[in-house]
Amino acid sequence: MAIVKKPSQKSVMREERRQLALELRKGGASFRDIARTLIANIGLEELGLKKYSHVTAYRDVVSALKELQEVTVEKADQVRTLQMERLTELLESVWEKSLAGDIQAVNTTLRVMQQINTLHGLEVATVDLQSLGKSVDIAVKEIVVELPSTSMPDSEQES
């Protein structure tokens, strides 16, 4: 049986202070404003500190953001894992039909594989020049016009 240690009063106060500092920062307060506000509204004794400066406010906000980031990354990993499980099941359900040549199953397989690639960041970014209202020929001509003209050295012109 694992022993669960109860957080100390000091660590609970520190966590609450960090969350308050983060809320003030999200609201646009400077670190000096955060320090002044927490001292004025809560008091040093309630903050569990002898002094509270803009430097401490900065450290509190950074610590709170790190904790938030860790939780967010953990949740994103969990969602990614769940999505991968779903996509794998879908892929397995149409795989045999795809191999047998069922066109609808092949299209579904390709879409599922594309989603898997996207989930893992394997998608290649493409630019559709047609959607930008330009043909490839016009785009190439514009690029060529923008290139600086360079002349070849005399030794290269003769060969």
N, C-alpha and C positions, 0 to 999 in steps of 0.2 A: 504494500500500500504506500503510495507516494504521499509525502507530507507537503501540503499546500501552505506556503508561507503567506500570511496576511500582510498586505502592504503597510508600511509604517505611515503614521500620520504625516510625517515630513514629506514622504514621497507622494502621498495623495495631494497635499497642499501644493507641491511643486508642479504636479500634473495639471491641477486646476489653474494655477498661475500661468502656465504655458498656454493653456487653451484660451484664457482670457486675453493674453497678449496677442495670440494669433487672431482672435476675433477683432481686436482693436486694429491690428495691422491690415486685416482684410477690409476694414472700414476706411482705410487710408491714413491712419495715424502714423506719425513718425515714431521712431524708437524713443526719443525724448518725451513725446506726448504719451506714449504707452507707460513709461516709467512714472511720469507725473500723475496720470490718471489712476494707475493701480495704487500708488502711494496715497493719493487723496481719497479714493473711494474704499479702499480695503485696509490700508495701513500696513506698515512694515511688520508689525507683530503678527498680524493675520497672514501676511505673505510668508511668514516663517524666515524672515531675513533681517539683518541689521541694517543693510542698505540695499537700495534697488536703483540702478542707474540705467542709462540708455544702452550700455554694453550688456547688462544683464537682460534687458528687454530683447535685444538682438539675439542673444543666446537662447532665450526662451522661445522666440519665434522660430529660429532655425531648428531647435529640437522638436518642436511641435510639427513643423513641416516634414522633418525626417520620419517621424512616427507615422504621419499621414501618408507619406510616400510608401513606406513599407507595407502598410495595410492595403493601399491601393494596388501595389504591384502584386501582393499576395492574392487579392481578389481577382485581378486580371489573369493571373496564372490559373486560378481555379476555373474561371469562365473559359479560358482558352482550352484547358484540359477537357471540360465538359463538351465544348463545341467539337473538339477533335474526336471524342467518343461518338458523338452524333453523326458526324461526317463519315467516320469509319463504318458505322453500321449501315448508313445509306449506300456507301460504296460497295460493301459486301453484298447488299441486297440486289444490286443490279449487275454485279461483276460477271456472273456466268452468262447472263443474257447478252451482255456486251461482247463477250468473247465468241458467242454463237452468232453474232452479226446483227442483232436486233438494233436497228438504227435509233429508235427512241431510247433504248437502254444505253447505247454508246453516247448519245448526246447528254443524257443524265450523268453518266460516268464522267464525262469531260467537265461538266459544270461542277460536280462535286470535287473533282481533282483541282479545279481552278479555285474553289473555295478553300481547299486545304492549303494550296500554295499561298493564297492571300493571308490565311491565318498564320502561316509561318514566315510571312514577309518575303516570299519568293516571287512575287509579282514584279514584272518588269514594267516600268513606267513607259508609256507610249504617248506620242502626240499625234492626234489625227488632224493633219493639215486641212483636210476637206472641211472639218467642222469649224475651222478657223476662217473659212472662206477663201483659202488660197490653194492653188494646185501645187503639186510638188515642183513642177517646172518653174513657176513663178518664185517659189521659195528659194530654189537653188540659184536662180538668176539674181535675186536680191542679195544672197550671201556672196556671190561672186563679185557683184558690184561693190560691196562693202569691203572686200579684201584689198589691202594695199598692193599696188603693183610693184613688183620687184624685178629688177633686171638681173640677168645672169652675169657672173663675172666673165671677162673676155676668154679665159681659158675654157670655160664650159660651153661657150657659144660655138667654138671651133670644132668640138668633137661631135 
